[in-house]
Amino acid sequence: MIVAAVRHSVDDFDQWKAVFDEFPPTEGGALFARVNRAVEDPNTIAVVAGFETLQAATAFLENPELKAKMQEGGVIGEPRIELYEEVAVV
């Protein structure tokens, strides 16, 4: 499994979440998606999503609709995107 972690800041969490719900990673092929907020700043978001393959994760992350939704949701600056290969579940 490939795990994508996307971290970014937003203008307003509630506005961002409403837009996120219109196009969650599960609509783009993810097996799961989890939304997390930074403890010290509730407008800093980390979304973690799991994909069957690297190609599926890349396809979602490079989808122009994702970029448009991020802008619509008030994402500030460039998101930090990291991809991981799951090697163990404990």
N, C-alpha and C positions, 0 to 999 in steps of 0.2 A: 504494500500500500504506500502511496505517496501522500504525505501530509503537507498542506500549504498553510503557512502562517502569514497573515497579512495584518500589519500594524499601521495605524494612522490616527491622526487627530481629526476631530470634526468640530464644526461650529456649534452644533446642538445635537445631543445624543438622540432625543426623541424624533427630530426631523430625519436624522440619518437612519434610524431604525425603521421608520415608516417606508423609506425608499428601499432599504435592504430587504424588507419583507416582500417587495415587489419582484426582486430578482436575487433570491438567496443562492448560495453555491449548489444546493441540492437541485435547483432548476437547471443548473449547468453541468450536471453529471456527478456531483459530489455524493458520496455515500452518507456523509454526515457533515454538519457544520455547527460550530459552537461560537457564540458571541461572548466576549469577555471585555470588561472595563477595567482600566487601571484603578487601583485602590486610591491613589493620590490625585487622580484627575479623571473624573467620569466621562470626559470628552476624548479620552485616549482609548481607542478600541483595538482589540486583537481578535481577528476572526481566524479560527482554525478549522480546516476542512480536509476530509480524507477522500482520495480518489483512487480508483483501481490502478491507473497507470500514470506515468509522467506525461504522456501525450494528452490524457484527459485533463490533467491539472493545468498544463500549459494552454490547452485550448480554451479553458474557462478564463484563465488569467489574461489571455490575449484577446478575449472577446471585446469588440468595440462597445457593446452594450454595457459591459461591466464598467468601463471607464466613464461612460456617459452617466450611469447611475451613481458612481462615486462622486462625480461633479455635482449632480443633482442633489445628492445627500449632504453636501457641504464638507467633503473631505478637504482638509487643509494640506497643501504641499504634496509631495510624492509619498506614496505609501512605501513601507518597508516590506518586501515580499521575500520569504525564505521557503525553500522546498526541502523536505526531509524524506528519507526512505525509512519507513517503520521497520525496525529489526527485532523488536520484542514487545510483548504485552504481558505485564505482570500483575 
